[in-house]
Amino acid sequence: MRFLLPPVLLVAAVAVSACTGTTTPSAEGTNDNSSIVLADATEPTTLNPLLGYAPEGVSKIFDGLVEHRADRTLQPQLAAQAPKPAADGLSWTVELRDDVKFTDGSAFGAEDVVATYRALLDPAAGATVRPEFAMLTGVEQLDVRNVRFTLSQPYAPFPDLLVLGILPSEALAAGGPLANSPVNTAPVGTGPYRLAEWTKGDKMVLEANPSHPEGAPRIKKLTVVFVPDDNTRAQRMQKGEFDGAELPPRLAAGFATTDGLRVLDHGSADLRAITLPTGNPVTGDPAVRLALNLAVDRQGMIDNLLAGKGTSASTPVPAVLPEFVDPGAVFRHDKAVAEFTLDQAGWLRGADGLRARNGVRASFTLMYPIGDVVRSDLATAFVADAKAVGVDVQLAGLSREAIVPRLAQDAVLGGGGDPFDPDQALYRTLHTGADGNPGGYTDAAVDAALDAGRRLLDPAQRAAAYLQFQRAYLAAPGLVTIAFVAHTYVVRENWNGYQQVVDPAVHGGLSWGPWWNLQKWTPK
């Protein structure tokens, strides 16, 4: 649930010869639609849930204790019923199912849950998801079917974290750093599929789990080909190499009239936003931050660059969580007020039309992940809006390896978000000292509202805390939020079972998107 580092920055690709479809046989020489080939922009770096794989669940390989459904409700998965909180909110008890097995044939039980979460808590293991579970202090087996989680303080959205995939206790018995675990490349889970092949930089093949408690998937083979470049993915989809792919709206639109293909739109909590590092003398200035938020033409970007597939965002609270949204928390697009704000703060235009103050030019670098069409387009439009008010922004399309070391000084057009609860994305991105706060943003009123939002258990009080957060944030923005982008997909119409869902930021061939419930699809 990390918020602003672009997920597309995680990988690479090569061609495959196989495709399934109504007229094209699969690699096995059949055309019965029992296999499917999808294209994904992002290749996992690991398949270990404790190292960040499938943070919102529906991974195909693993099940969590609970899972999110299409209506955003949280339902039991490996749990027999919903997690139950203690009266003081300092512990949660989970009853487990007794009809589940791992794909290696071993039985699932309370010892596996305890082993997974104790590995998460073990500093020597180095679980990268540990910061998300900062409130978790312990887990214990109460009996053969019940486990209890102990917290350091009440944490209202704790059940949402229990989508974490469960590993067999045997896979964790050796202890030691998870970075060296065989699970990373050869996982054993309880999910509807198991890993059959992973050719790094190329593709991953999953095979159906015939013993899954919800029944064996009718799609027996799932191949995901990793193609990080948007244009290349679209070209190969056009050639018939894939049965489905996520594509930017303007590329997906080209498939709207293609026989046998369907273009799908999914709403999302996937924010596109520009970080404004505090340590940079330009982006760290409150007047510049406010002016840029007034200067940016959010709706124009959505209409012209996203083909209307997005929702304008003045704050990072997603519109798909309406109970938490303050409709009045909006930055109007107002170039005149933006210019007045900069003038009043001493940022004055020079002969070249660009501003400076005390010898410091109003100029900074904006990084974006190379190969990402949407981020490239949005970054280019932002440069124009900033220049219109006298601020010079230099673009840099870079790899992840090049971006990460520069986050404290240079801006980045990132993305991310959570459609299930506002806490994780907001707290880790904007709370003082949080590990996901790339620009070093700090504001006491924002901190107080975010602290209340995660601590309060009453839904009405939580909603009030996030309304207060938005008012505080509007007075002292730490980002230039642009839009919650809709995710667009092209899918071959060979199967029944598609169900629209609101996407989190993490999505693709192995998780959310049209294929979030692919294990329940049936051939036409």
ZIHU-V127361 format. One record per residue. N is the residue number from 1. RES is the residue in one letter. SS is DSSP state (h for helix, s for strand, l for the rest). Layout:
# ZIHU-V127361
N&RES&SS / N&RES&SS
This chain:
# ZIHU-V127361
1&M&l / 2&R&l / 3&F&l / 4&L&l / 5&L&l / 6&P&l / 7&P&h / 8&V&h / 9&L&h / 10&L&h / 11&V&l / 12&A&l / 13&A&l / 14&V&l / 15&A&l / 16&V&l / 17&S&l / 18&A&l / 19&C&l / 20&T&l / 21&G&l / 22&T&l / 23&T&l / 24&T&l / 25&P&l / 26&S&l / 27&A&l / 28&E&l / 29&G&l / 30&T&l / 31&N&l / 32&D&l / 33&N&l / 34&S&l / 35&S&s / 36&I&s / 37&V&s / 38&L&s / 39&A&s / 40&D&s / 41&A&l / 42&T&l / 43&E&l / 44&P&l / 45&T&l / 46&T&l / 47&L&l / 48&N&l / 49&P&h / 50&L&h / 51&L&h / 52&G&l / 53&Y&l / 54&A&l / 55&P&l / 56&E&l / 57&G&l / 58&V&l / 59&S&l / 60&K&l / 61&I&l / 62&F&l / 63&D&l / 64&G&l / 65&L&l / 66&V&s / 67&E&s / 68&H&s / 69&R&l / 70&A&l / 71&D&l / 72&R&l / 73&T&l / 74&L&s / 75&Q&s / 76&P&s / 77&Q&l / 78&L&l / 79&A&s / 80&A&l / 81&Q&l / 82&A&l / 83&P&l / 84&K&s / 85&P&s / 86&A&l / 87&A&l / 88&D&l / 89&G&l / 90&L&l / 91&S&s / 92&W&s / 93&T&s / 94&V&s / 95&E&s / 96&L&s / 97&R&l / 98&D&l / 99&D&l / 100&V&l / 101&K&s / 102&F&l / 103&T&l / 104&D&l / 105&G&l / 106&S&l / 107&A&s / 108&F&l / 109&G&l / 110&A&h / 111&E&h / 112&D&h / 113&V&h / 114&V&h / 115&A&h / 116&T&h / 117&Y&h / 118&R&h / 119&A&h / 120&L&h / 121&L&h / 122&D&l / 123&P&l / 124&A&l / 125&A&l / 126&G&l / 127&A&l / 128&T&l / 129&V&l / 130&R&h / 131&P&h / 132&E&h / 133&F&h / 134&A&l / 135&M&l / 136&L&s / 137&T&s / 138&G&s / 139&V&s / 140&E&s / 141&Q&s / 142&L&s / 143&D&s / 144&V&l / 145&R&l / 146&N&s / 147&V&s / 148&R&s / 149&F&s / 150&T&s / 151&L&s / 152&S&l / 153&Q&l / 154&P&l / 155&Y&l / 156&A&l / 157&P&l / 158&F&h / 159&P&h / 160&D&h / 161&L&h / 162&L&l / 163&V&l / 164&L&l / 165&G&l / 166&I&l / 167&L&l / 168&P&l / 169&S&h / 170&E&h / 171&A&h / 172&L&h / 173&A&l / 174&A&l / 175&G&l / 176&G&l / 177&P&l / 178&L&h / 179&A&h / 180&N&h / 181&S&l / 182&P&h / 183&V&h / 184&N&h / 185&T&l / 186&A&l / 187&P&l / 188&V&l / 189&G&l / 190&T&l / 191&G&l / 192&P&l / 193&Y&s / 194&R&s / 195&L&s / 196&A&s / 197&E&s / 198&W&s / 199&T&s / 200&K&l / 201&G&l / 202&D&l / 203&K&s / 204&M&s / 205&V&s / 206&L&s / 207&E&s / 208&A&s / 209&N&l / 210&P&l / 211&S&l / 212&H&l / 213&P&l / 214&E&l / 215&G&l / 216&A&l / 217&P&l / 218&R&l / 219&I&l / 220&K&l / 221&K&s / 222&L&s / 223&T&s / 224&V&s / 225&V&s / 226&F&s / 227&V&l / 228&P&l / 229&D&l / 230&D&h / 231&N&h / 232&T&h / 233&R&h / 234&A&h / 235&Q&h / 236&R&h / 237&M&h / 238&Q&h / 239&K&l / 240&G&l / 241&E&l / 242&F&l / 243&D&l / 244&G&s / 245&A&s / 246&E&s / 247&L&l / 248&P&l / 249&P&h / 250&R&h / 251&L&h / 252&A&h / 253&A&h / 254&G&h / 255&F&h / 256&A&l / 257&T&l / 258&T&l / 259&D&l / 260&G&l / 261&L&s / 262&R&s / 263&V&s / 264&L&s / 265&D&s / 266&H&s / 267&G&l / 268&S&s / 269&A&l / 270&D&l / 271&L&s / 272&R&s / 273&A&s / 274&I&s / 275&T&s / 276&L&l / 277&P&l / 278&T&l / 279&G&l / 280&N&l / 281&P&l / 282&V&l / 283&T&l / 284&G&l / 285&D&l / 286&P&h / 287&A&h / 288&V&h / 289&R&h / 290&L&h / 291&A&h / 292&L&h / 293&N&h / 294&L&h / 295&A&h / 296&V&l / 297&D&l / 298&R&h / 299&Q&h / 300&G&h / 301&M&h / 302&I&h / 303&D&h / 304&N&h / 305&L&h / 306&L&l / 307&A&l / 308&G&l / 309&K&l / 310&G&s / 311&T&s / 312&S&s / 313&A&l / 314&S&l / 315&T&l / 316&P&l / 317&V&l / 318&P&l / 319&A&l / 320&V&l / 321&L&l / 322&P&h / 323&E&h / 324&F&h / 325&V&l / 326&D&l / 327&P&l / 328&G&l / 329&A&l / 330&V&l / 331&F&l / 332&R&l / 333&H&l / 334&D&l / 335&K&h / 336&A&h / 337&V&h / 338&A&h / 339&E&h / 340&F&h / 341&T&h / 342&L&h / 343&D&h / 344&Q&h / 345&A&l / 346&G&l / 347&W&l / 348&L&s / 349&R&s / 350&G&l / 351&A&l / 352&D&l / 353&G&l / 354&L&l / 355&R&s / 356&A&s / 357&R&s / 358&N&l / 359&G&l / 360&V&s / 361&R&s / 362&A&l / 363&S&s / 364&F&s / 365&T&s / 366&L&s / 367&M&s / 368&Y&s / 369&P&s / 370&I&l / 371&G&l / 372&D&l / 373&V&h / 374&V&h / 375&R&h / 376&S&h / 377&D&h / 378&L&h / 379&A&h / 380&T&h / 381&A&h / 382&F&h / 383&V&h / 384&A&h / 385&D&h / 386&A&h / 387&K&h / 388&A&h / 389&V&l / 390&G&l / 391&V&l / 392&D&s / 393&V&s / 394&Q&s / 395&L&s / 396&A&s / 397&G&s / 398&L&s / 399&S&l / 400&R&h / 401&E&h / 402&A&h / 403&I&h / 404&V&h / 405&P&l / 406&R&l / 407&L&l / 408&A&l / 409&Q&l / 410&D&l / 411&A&s / 412&V&s / 413&L&s / 414&G&s / 415&G&s / 416&G&s / 417&G&l / 418&D&l / 419&P&l / 420&F&l / 421&D&l / 422&P&l / 423&D&h / 424&Q&h / 425&A&h / 426&L&h / 427&Y&h / 428&R&h / 429&T&h / 430&L&h / 431&H&l / 432&T&l / 433&G&l / 434&A&l / 435&D&l / 436&G&l / 437&N&l / 438&P&l / 439&G&l / 440&G&l / 441&Y&l / 442&T&l / 443&D&l / 444&A&h / 445&A&h / 446&V&h / 447&D&h / 448&A&h / 449&A&h / 450&L&h / 451&D&h / 452&A&h / 453&G&h / 454&R&h / 455&R&h / 456&L&l / 457&L&l / 458&D&l / 459&P&h / 460&A&h / 461&Q&h / 462&R&h / 463&A&h / 464&A&h / 465&A&h / 466&Y&h / 467&L&h / 468&Q&h / 469&F&h / 470&Q&h / 471&R&h / 472&A&h / 473&Y&h / 474&L&h / 475&A&h / 476&A&l / 477&P&l / 478&G&l / 479&L&s / 480&V&s / 481&T&s / 482&I&s / 483&A&s / 484&F&s / 485&V&s / 486&A&l / 487&H&s / 488&T&s / 489&Y&s / 490&V&s / 491&V&s / 492&R&s / 493&E&l / 494&N&l / 495&W&s / 496&N&s / 497&G&l / 498&Y&l / 499&Q&l / 500&Q&l / 501&V&l / 502&V&l / 503&D&s / 504&P&l / 505&A&l / 506&V&l / 507&H&l / 508&G&l / 509&G&l / 510&L&l / 511&S&l / 512&W&l / 513&G&l / 514&P&h / 515&W&h / 516&W&h / 517&N&h / 518&L&h / 519&Q&h / 520&K&h / 521&W&l / 522&T&s / 523&P&s / 524&K&l
